[in-house]
Amino acid sequence: MKAVQPPYGIVYITGAGPGDINLVTLRAKAVIEQADVILYDNLINAEMLGWAPSGCEKIFVGKLPYCSVITQETINEWMVNHAEKGKRVVRLKGGDPLIFGRGAEEAAYLKKHAIAFEIIPGVTSSLAAGAYSGIPLTHRDASQMVLFVTGHTKKGRKTGLNFDWPMLAAFDGTIVFYMGVKHIDQISQQLIEAGKSPETLVAVIENGTLLHQRVISGNLAGIADDVIAAGIGTPALIIVGEVVRYHQELNWFENIQKQFHQRIA
C-alpha cells in the first residue's frame, strides 16, 4: 500500500510592519497564531513570535545589513519543503513584503512549485517612520508626489547607485530612500551635482516607530556630516523634500519617548 501523501500546505508572505508591535495588521496576527512554521527576518519585532502556538517551529532567516546570513535561494527552498509537508508556513518580513522586500520573488518561486500562497500587506517603514517623526510624505502645501528608492545595490553589482540622478534631482515631490544611510554621502552629493539645491531639506530616521527612534534633520549639503556626528546607523530611512519642515511642529512621538525615559530613569 502506498503511503498517503500529506496535502500541500500554504505559505503566508506576511508583512510584520515597521517595528512598533501595535502597527501589525490583524491578518498578520491571525496567521501567526495558526502557524506550524515561521521563517522570520532580522527586523521584525520579536514579540510577534510569542503569538505562535506551542510546537510552532521558528527559524531565523534574517539578512543583516550588507551581510547575508541565509541566502534567498535557501529561504525559497525551505518555504517549499515545509509547505509540501502540509504545513502552514508564515514567511515573516519586516515592513511590507512588496516594498523592497523580495516578496514578489518568493511568491513567484512558490507559484513555480505549485505551492499555495497569500500575500499579507504590512505597514511599510516610510509611512510609519514619517508619521512617528511628524513628517507627512504628502502635503498639499509642500508635496503632491512621493518617490520610493532603494538606497543600496543588488548583491554582486560593483557599479554603485545607478540612478537617474537628473530625474531624481528634478522630482518635485518627496523622495524616500530605503536602506541608504551607508551611502548618504553619495546620495546627497549626486543629487546636488544633478541640480538639486544644497538647501533642500532632509531628515534621517533611525529605528523608526520604536522608543529609541532618533531623527536628525538638515539640508543636502550637510546631512552626511550630521549623520556621522550623530552616529546614526541602520535601520534608517532618508526623507528628502519640503515636507521635512513639518518635523518640529508635528513631532508628537517625541513626548511619548520623553515620558518613557522618565519612567525608567
C-alpha positions as CSV (number, residue, x, y, z in Angstrom):
1,M,0.0,0.0,0.0
2,K,1.3,3.4,-0.9
3,A,1.9,5.9,1.9
4,V,-0.6,8.6,1.9
5,Q,0.9,11.9,0.8
6,P,0.1,14.8,3.1
7,P,-1.8,17.6,1.4
8,Y,0.2,20.6,0.4
9,G,0.3,23.4,2.9
10,I,0.3,27.1,2.3
11,V,2.8,30.0,2.7
12,Y,1.7,33.3,4.1
13,I,4.1,36.0,2.8
14,T,3.5,38.4,5.7
15,G,4.4,42.0,6.4
16,A,5.5,42.4,10.0
17,G,5.2,46.2,9.9
18,P,7.9,48.8,10.9
19,G,8.7,47.7,14.4
20,D,6.0,49.0,16.8
21,I,4.0,45.9,17.8
22,N,0.8,48.0,17.7
23,L,1.2,48.5,13.9
24,V,0.9,44.9,13.0
25,T,-2.2,44.0,11.0
26,L,-4.9,41.8,12.4
27,R,-4.5,39.4,9.5
28,A,-0.8,39.0,10.2
29,K,-1.5,38.2,13.9
30,A,-4.1,35.7,12.9
31,V,-1.8,33.6,10.6
32,I,1.0,33.7,13.2
33,E,-1.4,32.3,15.7
34,Q,-2.1,29.3,13.4
35,A,1.4,28.8,12.1
36,D,3.3,25.5,12.0
37,V,6.5,27.1,10.8
38,I,7.7,30.7,10.9
39,L,10.6,31.9,8.8
40,Y,11.3,35.3,10.1
41,D,13.6,38.2,9.2
42,N,16.0,40.3,11.2
43,L,14.0,43.5,11.6
44,I,10.7,42.1,12.9
45,N,9.5,42.8,16.5
46,A,10.4,39.6,18.4
47,E,7.2,39.9,20.5
48,M,5.3,38.7,17.5
49,L,6.8,35.3,17.8
50,G,5.1,34.9,21.1
51,W,1.8,34.8,19.3
52,A,2.7,31.5,17.7
53,P,1.1,28.3,19.0
54,S,3.0,25.7,21.1
55,G,5.1,23.5,18.9
56,C,5.5,26.0,16.1
57,E,9.0,25.9,14.6
58,K,10.6,29.3,14.4
59,I,13.5,29.7,12.1
60,F,15.6,32.9,11.8
61,V,16.5,33.6,8.2
62,G,17.3,37.3,8.5
63,K,19.8,39.2,6.4
64,L,22.0,41.5,8.5
65,P,22.9,44.9,6.9
66,Y,25.3,44.2,4.0
67,C,25.8,40.6,5.1
68,S,23.6,37.7,4.1
69,V,23.3,35.1,6.8
70,I,20.9,32.8,4.9
71,T,20.7,33.0,1.1
72,Q,17.4,33.8,-0.7
73,E,17.7,30.5,-2.5
74,T,17.8,28.6,0.8
75,I,14.8,30.5,2.1
76,N,12.8,29.7,-1.1
77,E,13.6,26.0,-0.7
78,W,12.7,25.9,2.9
79,M,9.3,27.5,2.2
80,V,8.5,24.9,-0.4
81,N,9.9,22.0,1.7
82,H,7.7,22.8,4.7
83,A,4.6,23.5,2.6
84,E,5.0,20.2,0.8
85,K,4.7,18.5,4.2
86,G,1.3,20.1,4.6
87,K,2.4,22.8,7.0
88,R,1.1,26.4,7.4
89,V,4.2,28.5,6.8
90,V,4.5,32.2,7.8
91,R,7.2,34.0,5.9
92,L,7.5,37.0,8.3
93,K,9.1,40.0,6.7
94,G,9.8,43.5,8.0
95,G,7.6,46.3,6.8
96,D,5.6,45.4,3.7
97,P,6.7,42.3,1.7
98,L,6.3,44.0,-1.7
99,I,8.2,47.2,-0.9
100,F,11.9,46.3,-1.3
101,G,11.1,43.1,0.5
102,R,11.6,40.4,-2.2
103,G,8.0,39.2,-1.5
104,A,7.3,39.1,-5.3
105,E,10.4,36.9,-5.9
106,E,9.3,34.5,-3.2
107,A,5.7,34.4,-4.4
108,A,6.9,33.6,-8.0
109,Y,9.0,30.8,-6.6
110,L,6.1,29.3,-4.7
111,K,3.9,29.6,-7.8
112,K,6.5,27.8,-9.9
113,H,6.4,24.9,-7.5
114,A,2.6,24.9,-7.2
115,I,2.5,26.0,-3.6
116,A,-0.5,27.9,-2.4
117,F,0.4,31.3,-1.0
118,E,-1.2,34.5,0.3
119,I,0.4,37.9,0.5
120,I,-0.4,39.9,3.6
121,P,0.5,43.6,3.4
122,G,2.3,45.4,6.2
123,V,2.8,49.0,7.2
124,T,5.9,50.0,5.3
125,S,8.7,51.9,7.2
126,S,8.4,55.1,5.1
127,L,4.8,55.6,6.1
128,A,5.3,54.7,9.7
129,A,8.6,56.5,10.3
130,G,7.3,59.6,8.7
131,A,4.2,59.5,10.9
132,Y,6.2,58.9,14.0
133,S,8.5,61.8,13.3
134,G,5.8,64.2,12.3
135,I,6.8,64.3,8.6
136,P,3.9,63.8,6.2
137,L,5.1,62.3,2.9
138,T,2.5,64.4,1.1
139,H,1.1,67.8,2.0
140,R,-1.0,70.0,-0.2
141,D,1.3,72.9,0.6
142,A,4.6,71.0,0.1
143,S,4.4,67.8,-1.9
144,Q,1.8,66.1,-4.1
145,M,4.1,63.2,-5.1
146,V,6.2,60.5,-3.4
147,L,9.0,58.5,-4.9
148,F,10.4,55.4,-3.1
149,V,14.0,54.5,-3.9
150,T,16.2,51.7,-2.6
151,G,19.4,53.1,-1.2
152,H,21.7,50.1,-1.9
153,T,22.5,47.9,-4.9
154,K,21.8,44.3,-5.7
155,K,24.4,41.9,-4.3
156,G,27.2,41.4,-6.8
157,R,26.9,44.7,-8.5
158,K,30.0,46.8,-8.2
159,T,28.9,49.9,-10.0
160,G,27.4,51.9,-7.1
161,L,24.0,53.5,-7.1
162,N,22.9,53.6,-10.8
163,F,20.0,56.0,-10.5
164,D,18.8,58.6,-13.0
165,W,20.2,61.4,-10.8
166,P,18.9,64.2,-13.0
167,M,15.4,62.7,-12.8
168,L,15.7,62.4,-9.0
169,A,17.0,66.0,-8.7
170,A,14.2,67.4,-10.8
171,F,11.5,65.4,-9.0
172,D,9.1,67.9,-7.4
173,G,7.9,65.9,-4.5
174,T,9.1,63.8,-1.6
175,I,11.9,61.3,-2.2
176,V,12.3,58.4,0.3
177,F,15.5,56.3,0.3
178,Y,15.2,52.9,2.0
179,M,18.4,51.3,3.3
180,G,20.5,54.2,2.2
181,V,22.3,55.6,5.3
182,K,25.5,53.9,4.4
183,H,25.5,55.8,1.1
184,I,24.1,59.1,2.3
185,D,27.3,61.0,1.3
186,Q,27.0,59.7,-2.3
187,I,23.2,60.2,-2.4
188,S,23.4,63.9,-1.2
189,Q,26.4,64.7,-3.4
190,Q,24.9,63.1,-6.6
191,L,21.6,64.9,-6.0
192,I,23.4,68.3,-5.7
193,E,25.6,67.7,-8.7
194,A,22.5,66.8,-10.7
195,G,20.9,70.1,-9.9
196,K,19.1,69.7,-6.5
197,S,19.5,72.7,-4.3
198,P,22.1,72.1,-1.5
199,E,19.5,73.7,0.8
200,T,16.9,71.0,0.1
201,L,15.6,69.7,3.5
202,V,16.5,66.2,4.5
203,A,15.6,64.0,7.5
204,V,17.2,60.7,8.6
205,I,15.1,58.5,10.8
206,E,16.8,55.7,12.7
207,N,14.8,52.9,14.3
208,G,11.5,54.4,13.2
209,T,8.4,53.8,15.4
210,L,10.5,52.3,18.3
211,L,11.0,54.1,21.6
212,H,14.7,54.6,20.7
213,Q,13.8,56.2,17.4
214,R,16.1,59.1,16.5
215,V,15.6,61.8,13.9
216,I,18.1,64.3,12.6
217,S,17.2,66.9,10.0
218,G,19.3,69.3,7.9
219,N,19.9,70.0,4.3
220,L,21.6,68.1,1.4
221,A,24.8,70.0,1.8
222,G,25.4,69.0,5.4
223,I,23.3,65.9,6.1
224,A,26.1,63.4,5.6
225,D,28.3,65.1,8.2
226,D,25.3,65.3,10.5
227,V,24.7,61.6,10.2
228,I,28.4,60.8,11.1
229,A,28.3,63.3,14.0
230,A,25.2,61.7,15.4
231,G,26.4,58.2,14.9
232,I,23.3,57.2,13.0
233,G,23.2,53.5,12.0
234,T,20.9,51.0,10.5
235,P,18.0,50.6,10.1
236,A,17.4,54.2,8.9
237,L,15.3,55.9,6.4
238,I,16.1,59.1,4.4
239,I,13.4,61.6,3.5
240,V,14.2,64.4,1.1
241,G,11.9,67.3,0.4
242,E,9.9,70.3,1.8
243,V,7.8,68.0,4.0
244,V,10.7,67.7,6.4
245,R,9.9,71.2,7.6
246,Y,6.9,69.8,9.5
247,H,9.0,67.6,11.7
248,Q,9.4,70.1,14.6
249,E,5.8,71.2,14.5
250,L,4.2,67.7,14.3
251,N,6.7,65.6,16.2
252,W,4.1,64.0,18.6
253,F,6.1,60.9,19.3
254,E,8.9,62.8,21.0
255,N,6.7,63.4,24.0
256,I,6.0,59.6,24.2
257,Q,9.7,58.9,24.2
258,K,10.4,61.5,26.9
259,Q,7.7,60.0,29.1
260,F,9.1,56.5,28.7
261,H,12.6,57.6,29.6
262,Q,11.4,59.5,32.6
263,R,9.6,56.4,33.9
264,I,12.7,54.2,33.6
265,A,15.2,56.8,34.8
